């Protein structure tokens, strides 16, 4: 149970962030489906890496990517008019970048652990 604590807490944080972004902060982004899609992808990564594989880095970077990506999207959003903006693109790429950083950090950590055991 203790090894899965990071995964469980990351799951709680991403669900809390989803409900905050989706409902109270809806006026900032106006998207109904996209926060849910990113949240489902994030939950998938957290369950696989944090709960099943007991990883400590990937769940944290996934949550950071979801939250930081939202605020980066709000901060750097450009409105093209007629309801079109690029907030979702910024949010998506920040999320993807954070997950990629988590994979790279995990690979580096695994190499260090393997090096020590040999």
C-alpha positions in Angstrom: 0.0 0.0 0.0 2.8 2.4 0.9 4.5 1.9 -2.5 1.3 3.0 -4.2 0.8 6.1 -2.1 2.2 8.4 -4.8 -0.1 6.9 -7.4 -3.2 7.2 -5.2 -2.5 10.8 -4.2 -1.8 11.7 -7.8 -5.1 10.2 -8.8 -6.9 12.2 -6.1 -5.1 15.4 -7.2 -5.8 15.0 -10.9 -9.5 14.3 -10.2 -9.7 17.3 -8.0 -8.0 19.5 -10.6 -10.5 18.2 -13.2 -13.5 19.1 -11.2 -12.0 22.6 -10.4 -11.1 23.2 -14.1 -14.3 21.8 -15.5 -16.9 23.5 -13.3 -15.7 26.6 -11.4 -13.1 27.7 -14.0 -15.3 26.9 -17.0 -15.5 30.6 -17.9 -11.8 30.8 -18.5 -11.7 28.1 -21.2 -15.3 27.2 -22.2 -14.5 23.6 -23.1 -16.7 20.8 -22.1 -15.0 17.7 -23.5 -11.3 18.5 -23.6 -10.6 18.7 -19.8 -12.3 15.2 -19.5 -10.3 13.7 -22.4 -7.0 14.9 -20.8 -8.1 13.8 -17.4 -8.9 10.3 -18.7 -5.5 10.0 -20.4 -3.9 11.2 -17.2 -5.8 8.7 -15.1 -4.7 6.0 -17.5 -1.0 6.9 -17.1 -1.3 7.3 -13.3 -3.1 3.9 -12.9 -0.6 2.1 -15.1 2.6 3.7 -13.8 1.7 4.6 -10.2 -0.7 1.9 -9.1 0.3 -1.1 -11.2 4.1 -0.5 -11.7 4.5 1.5 -8.4 6.5 4.2 -10.1 7.0 7.5 -8.2 8.0 9.9 -11.0 5.4 9.4 -13.8 2.3 10.1 -11.7 3.7 13.3 -10.3 4.8 14.6 -13.8 1.4 13.7 -15.2 -0.4 15.7 -12.6 2.0 18.6 -13.0 1.5 18.5 -16.7 -2.3 18.6 -16.3 -2.3 21.5 -13.9 0.6 23.6 -15.3 -0.7 23.0 -18.9 -4.0 24.5 -17.9 -2.6 27.6 -16.5 -0.1 28.0 -19.3 -3.0 27.7 -21.7 -4.9 30.4 -19.9 -1.9 32.6 -19.7 -0.7 32.3 -23.3 -4.1 31.9 -25.0 -4.8 33.8 -28.2 -8.4 34.3 -29.2 -8.9 34.2 -32.9 -12.5 35.3 -32.7 -15.8 33.4 -33.3 -15.0 31.1 -30.4 -11.7 29.9 -31.7 -8.5 30.0 -29.5 -5.3 28.0 -29.0 -5.7 27.3 -25.3 -6.3 23.6 -25.9 -3.2 23.2 -28.0 -1.0 24.8 -25.3 -2.6 22.7 -22.6 -2.2 19.5 -24.7 1.5 20.1 -25.5 2.4 21.0 -21.9 0.7 17.8 -20.8 2.6 15.7 -23.4 5.9 17.4 -22.6 5.4 16.7 -18.8 4.6 13.0 -19.5 7.7 12.8 -21.8 9.9 14.3 -19.1 8.5 11.8 -16.7 9.4 8.9 -19.0 12.9 10.2 -19.5 13.4 10.8 -15.7 12.1 7.3 -15.0 14.5 5.7 -17.5 17.4 7.6 -16.0 16.4 6.5 -12.5 16.1 2.9 -13.6 19.6 2.9 -15.2 21.0 4.3 -11.9 19.2 1.5 -9.9 20.5 -1.1 -12.3 24.0 0.3 -12.1 24.0 0.1 -8.3 22.8 -3.5 -8.2 25.5 -4.8 -10.6 
